[in-house]
Amino acid sequence: MEYTLKAHMPGLVARVVCEVGDTVEAGQELAVINCMKTEMSCQTEKAGTVKEILVDEWDEMDVGTPMIILDAE
């Protein structure tokens, strides 16, 4: 089953803290969004393996923009 981590707020991608192939746990931070000089963590709700990273640092995000796809357990 696939799970897509989506941006929960508008802003710029400050950093991506995972790589394709990483095994991640539910609640783990996968990326950080910078909004108005405040950094907000983007955490996965599901455990799994990172399948695809759809964003790069400094990409502009809107609410609901797909960021990272996991093969969820």
C-alpha positions, -999 to 999 in steps of 0.1 A, spaced: 0 0 0 13 35 -8 12 64 15 18 100 4 31 126 28 16 159 19 24 194 30 3 205 59 10 242 55 22 265 28 59 275 26 93 264 13 109 231 18 138 238 42 152 203 40 144 167 33 158 144 60 152 110 44 165 92 12 149 68 -12 152 33 4 152 45 40 130 25 64 109 49 85 86 46 115 52 63 121 58 97 136 93 101 121 102 135 106 108 132 68 110 169 58 108 204 72 88 233 58 98 269 64 69 293 67 74 329 78 108 321 94 93 292 114 103 256 107 76 230 109 83 193 109 65 170 83 60 136 100 47 104 85 16 88 99 27 54 86 57 32 88 73 19 56 101 24 31 107 57 12 98 50 -24 100 84 -40 109 120 -30 89 145 -50 104 177 -36 138 194 -34 150 220 -9 135 255 -15 105 241 -35 74 261 -28 46 241 -11 8 247 -9 -14 228 16 -18 192 2 11 192 -21 25 157 -23 61 155 -9 72 119 -3 57 85 -13 62 55 10 56 18 5 36 16 38 35 -16 59 
